[in-house]
Amino acid sequence: MSEETPDNTEQPEETISTRRAWISSIVFTLLCAVVVAAVVYSRPHVRFTEKPAPVLVELFTSEGCSSCPPAEALLAELSAKQPVAGARVIPLAWHVDYWDRLGWKDRFSSREHTQRQYQYARLFSADGVYTPQMVVDGHEEFVGSDRGKAFGAIDEAIKVEKAPLQVVVDKAVENKINAEVSGDELHEAHLDSDLFVCLTEDDLSTNVKAGENAGKSLQHMAVVRDFEKVALPGSAANGPYSVPVKLSLPVGARPSNCHVVAFIQQRGDGRILAVDQATLR
């Protein structure tokens, strides 16, 4: 009877080297993936979306208020530089009229703008109104020149998903602007809301001759020049919808500096449910 001999045949060195290289490659790839994941998830203000989330930033201001220019400068920075990652800041500057009797009348002021601020005061259970006041997505308010609170509020706002919204604008004809606001099906809660469409203008300036800012040249952007409040159609609950809106271009306004901002705001708590901006052609 023959004795079986164990197979002690050595594998070729090339095979061993190939396997070692293959294992090393896998280990290296896994380590790289771990390092990349650690770096990405440790970065602040990162949002994994195809498009930045739109955030409505409103400023209540006045040319008669000496505390307002820094707040307007902050609003301009938020709009021009878009410094909060993952956010697309859409600005509105509402010039209120209660400063007009204190030495200087703001030519962009409006009683309707003041009334909007009082509506926020009721929502926030505030005793009154003040300038400069910044409101982010209709939900958080603070002194308009506070950079830290502005950045923090915008960063929190992008965590709340909004409904899709699109505004399309035709070129101005005889100082009239035709806009069309459209969107997808809205949730039932969204139907207790209003659609606002605003015409804004950038690159405005005023040489103030009286009041707290006497002798200063003030720069303004995103100034609300006209706006309409429109009820959403009941059909929006069943599918896509489209709402035509007409706006007026003020005398002297430059269309190339104008934008149309549309947003849906819930009546109960003031939250912004959808917002978009288009440049006037």
C-alpha positions as CSV (number, residue, x, y, z in Angstrom):
1,M,0.0,0.0,0.0
2,S,1.4,3.3,-1.0
3,E,1.6,6.2,1.4
4,E,-0.1,9.5,0.4
5,T,2.2,12.4,0.4
6,P,0.9,15.8,1.5
7,D,0.9,18.5,-1.2
8,N,3.6,20.9,-0.1
9,T,4.0,22.5,-3.5
10,E,4.9,26.2,-3.0
11,Q,2.9,28.8,-4.9
12,P,4.8,30.9,-7.4
13,E,6.2,34.2,-6.0
14,E,4.3,36.1,-8.7
15,T,1.0,34.8,-7.5
16,I,1.8,35.7,-3.9
17,S,2.9,39.2,-4.9
18,T,-0.2,39.8,-6.9
19,R,-2.5,38.8,-4.0
20,R,-0.5,41.0,-1.6
21,A,-0.8,44.0,-4.0
22,W,-4.5,43.3,-4.5
23,I,-5.1,43.2,-0.7
24,S,-3.1,46.4,-0.2
25,S,-5.1,48.2,-2.9
26,I,-8.4,47.3,-1.2
27,V,-7.1,48.4,2.3
28,F,-5.8,51.7,0.8
29,T,-9.2,52.3,-0.9
30,L,-11.1,51.7,2.3
31,L,-8.9,54.0,4.3
32,C,-9.3,56.7,1.7
33,A,-13.1,56.4,1.8
34,V,-13.1,56.6,5.6
35,V,-10.9,59.7,5.6
36,V,-13.0,61.4,2.9
37,A,-16.2,60.7,4.8
38,A,-14.7,62.0,8.0
39,V,-13.7,65.3,6.3
40,V,-17.0,65.8,4.5
41,Y,-19.2,65.1,7.5
42,S,-17.1,67.4,9.7
43,R,-17.5,70.4,7.4
44,P,-20.1,72.9,8.6
45,H,-23.0,74.1,6.5
46,V,-22.7,71.4,3.9
47,R,-26.0,70.4,2.2
48,F,-26.1,67.5,-0.2
49,T,-28.6,68.9,-2.8
50,E,-28.3,69.6,-6.5
51,K,-29.5,73.2,-6.0
52,P,-29.1,75.6,-3.0
53,A,-32.3,75.9,-0.9
54,P,-34.1,79.2,-1.4
55,V,-34.4,81.3,1.8
56,L,-36.4,84.5,2.0
57,V,-34.7,87.2,4.1
58,E,-36.8,90.3,4.8
59,L,-35.5,93.6,6.2
60,F,-37.7,96.3,7.7
61,T,-35.7,99.5,7.4
62,S,-35.9,103.3,6.9
63,E,-33.7,106.1,5.6
64,G,-34.6,108.0,8.8
65,C,-33.0,105.4,11.1
66,S,-29.3,105.7,11.9
67,S,-29.1,102.0,12.9
68,C,-30.4,100.8,9.5
69,P,-27.4,101.3,7.1
70,P,-25.4,98.5,8.7
71,A,-28.4,96.2,8.4
72,E,-28.8,97.1,4.7
73,A,-25.1,96.4,4.1
74,L,-25.6,93.0,5.6
75,L,-28.6,92.3,3.4
76,A,-26.6,93.3,0.4
77,E,-23.7,91.0,1.4
78,L,-26.1,88.1,1.9
79,S,-27.5,88.6,-1.6
80,A,-24.3,89.3,-3.4
81,K,-21.9,86.8,-1.8
82,Q,-24.4,84.1,-0.7
83,P,-22.1,83.2,2.2
84,V,-24.1,80.4,3.8
85,A,-23.4,77.1,2.0
86,G,-26.4,75.4,0.7
87,A,-28.6,78.5,0.8
88,R,-29.8,80.8,-1.9
89,V,-30.8,84.0,-0.1
90,I,-33.6,85.9,-1.7
91,P,-33.8,89.4,-0.2
92,L,-36.6,91.9,0.3
93,A,-36.2,95.4,1.9
94,W,-39.4,96.9,3.2
95,H,-39.1,100.6,3.9
96,V,-41.5,101.5,6.7
97,D,-43.2,104.9,7.1
98,Y,-43.3,105.5,10.9
99,W,-39.9,107.3,10.7
100,D,-41.1,109.8,8.1
101,R,-42.5,112.2,10.7
102,L,-39.2,112.4,12.6
103,G,-37.3,114.7,10.3
104,W,-36.9,112.8,7.0
105,K,-39.4,111.3,4.6
106,D,-38.1,108.0,3.0
107,R,-39.1,108.1,-0.6
108,F,-39.4,104.3,-0.7
109,S,-41.5,104.1,2.4
110,S,-45.1,102.8,2.4
111,R,-47.9,102.3,4.9
112,E,-48.4,98.8,3.4
113,H,-44.8,97.9,4.3
114,T,-45.4,99.0,7.9
115,Q,-48.6,97.0,8.0
116,R,-46.7,93.9,7.0
117,Q,-44.3,94.5,9.8
118,Y,-47.2,94.8,12.3
119,Q,-48.5,91.5,11.1
120,Y,-45.1,89.9,12.0
121,A,-45.3,91.7,15.4
122,R,-48.6,89.9,16.1
123,L,-47.2,86.5,14.9
124,F,-44.2,87.0,17.2
125,S,-46.3,88.3,20.1
126,A,-44.2,91.4,20.2
127,D,-45.2,94.7,21.9
128,G,-44.4,96.8,18.8
129,V,-42.2,97.2,15.8
130,Y,-38.7,98.5,15.3
131,T,-36.0,99.0,12.8
132,P,-33.8,97.5,11.6
133,Q,-35.6,94.2,11.9
134,M,-34.7,91.1,9.9
135,V,-37.0,88.1,9.4
136,V,-35.8,84.8,7.9
137,D,-38.4,82.6,6.2
138,G,-41.2,84.3,8.1
139,H,-40.2,82.4,11.2
140,E,-37.2,83.9,13.0
141,E,-36.7,87.7,13.7
142,F,-33.8,89.6,15.2
143,V,-32.0,93.0,14.9
144,G,-31.2,93.3,11.2
145,S,-27.4,94.0,11.7
146,D,-26.7,90.9,13.7
147,R,-24.5,88.8,11.4
148,G,-24.3,85.8,13.7
149,K,-28.1,85.5,14.1
150,A,-28.6,86.0,10.3
151,F,-26.1,83.3,9.4
152,G,-27.6,80.9,12.0
153,A,-31.2,81.5,11.0
154,I,-30.4,81.0,7.3
155,D,-28.5,77.8,8.1
156,E,-31.5,76.5,10.1
157,A,-34.0,77.5,7.3
158,I,-32.3,75.3,4.7
159,K,-33.1,72.3,6.8
160,V,-36.9,72.8,6.2
161,E,-37.9,71.6,2.7
162,K,-40.0,74.0,0.6
163,A,-42.5,73.3,-2.1
164,P,-41.3,73.8,-5.7
165,L,-42.1,77.3,-7.1
166,Q,-41.2,79.1,-10.3
167,V,-41.7,82.7,-11.3
168,V,-41.4,83.8,-15.0
169,V,-41.5,87.4,-16.0
170,D,-42.0,89.2,-19.3
171,K,-40.3,92.4,-20.1
172,A,-41.9,95.6,-18.9
173,V,-44.3,97.2,-21.4
174,E,-45.6,100.7,-20.6
175,N,-44.6,100.3,-17.0
176,K,-46.6,97.1,-16.6
177,I,-45.1,93.8,-15.7
178,N,-46.7,90.4,-16.4
179,A,-45.5,87.6,-14.2
180,E,-46.6,84.0,-14.0
181,V,-46.1,82.0,-10.8
182,S,-46.4,78.2,-11.1
183,G,-45.8,75.2,-8.9
184,D,-46.5,71.6,-8.3
185,E,-49.3,70.2,-6.2
186,L,-49.4,71.7,-2.7
187,H,-50.0,70.0,0.6
188,E,-53.4,70.5,2.2
189,A,-51.7,72.7,4.9
190,H,-50.4,75.0,2.2
191,L,-53.8,75.9,1.1
192,D,-54.3,78.1,4.2
193,S,-51.7,80.4,2.7
194,D,-51.3,83.5,0.5
195,L,-49.1,84.1,-2.6
196,F,-47.1,87.3,-2.5
197,V,-45.4,88.7,-5.6
198,C,-43.0,91.6,-5.2
199,L,-41.1,93.9,-7.6
200,T,-37.7,94.9,-6.1
201,E,-35.0,97.2,-7.4
202,D,-31.3,97.3,-6.7
203,D,-28.6,99.9,-6.8
204,L,-30.6,102.8,-5.4
205,S,-29.1,105.7,-3.5
206,T,-30.3,108.7,-1.6
207,N,-28.5,111.8,-0.3
208,V,-30.2,112.3,3.0
209,K,-30.5,115.9,4.0
210,A,-32.3,115.7,7.4
211,G,-33.0,113.3,10.3
212,E,-30.6,110.9,11.9
213,N,-28.8,110.2,8.7
214,A,-28.4,113.8,7.6
215,G,-25.4,114.3,5.3
216,K,-25.1,110.6,4.4
217,S,-25.4,109.0,1.0
218,L,-27.4,105.8,1.6
219,Q,-27.2,102.8,-0.7
220,H,-30.2,100.4,-1.1
221,M,-30.8,97.1,-2.7
222,A,-33.8,94.7,-3.0
223,V,-36.2,97.6,-2.3
224,V,-39.8,96.6,-2.6
225,R,-41.3,99.0,-5.2
226,D,-44.6,97.2,-5.7
227,F,-46.3,94.0,-4.5
228,E,-49.5,92.0,-4.8
229,K,-51.1,89.5,-2.4
230,V,-52.9,86.8,-4.3
231,A,-55.1,83.9,-3.1
232,L,-53.9,80.5,-4.3
233,P,-56.3,78.6,-6.5
234,G,-58.2,75.7,-4.9
235,S,-57.1,73.5,-7.8
236,A,-53.5,73.7,-6.4
237,A,-54.4,70.8,-4.1
238,N,-55.1,68.5,-7.1
239,G,-52.1,69.2,-9.3
240,P,-49.9,71.8,-11.0
241,Y,-51.1,75.4,-10.9
242,S,-50.3,78.7,-12.6
243,V,-51.2,82.2,-11.4
244,P,-50.9,85.3,-13.5
245,V,-49.9,88.5,-11.7
246,K,-49.6,92.1,-12.8
247,L,-47.2,94.5,-11.3
248,S,-46.4,98.2,-11.9
249,L,-43.0,99.5,-12.6
250,P,-42.6,102.9,-10.8
251,V,-41.6,106.0,-12.8
252,G,-37.8,106.2,-13.0
253,A,-37.2,102.6,-12.1
254,R,-34.6,100.8,-14.2
255,P,-35.8,97.4,-15.4
256,S,-32.3,96.0,-15.6
257,N,-32.0,96.4,-11.8
258,C,-35.3,94.9,-11.0
259,H,-36.4,91.4,-9.9
260,V,-39.7,89.7,-9.2
261,V,-39.9,87.7,-6.0
262,A,-42.8,85.3,-5.4
263,F,-43.4,83.4,-2.2
264,I,-46.1,81.4,-0.5
265,Q,-46.6,82.3,3.2
266,Q,-48.8,80.4,5.6
267,R,-51.3,82.5,7.4
268,G,-51.2,80.8,10.7
269,D,-47.6,81.0,11.7
270,G,-46.0,83.1,8.9
271,R,-43.7,80.4,7.6
272,I,-42.5,80.6,4.1
273,L,-43.5,77.5,2.2
274,A,-42.1,78.3,-1.2
275,V,-40.1,81.1,-2.8
276,D,-38.4,82.0,-6.0
277,Q,-36.9,85.0,-7.8
278,A,-36.6,86.1,-11.4
279,T,-34.8,88.9,-13.1
280,L,-36.8,91.4,-15.0
281,R,-35.9,91.3,-18.7
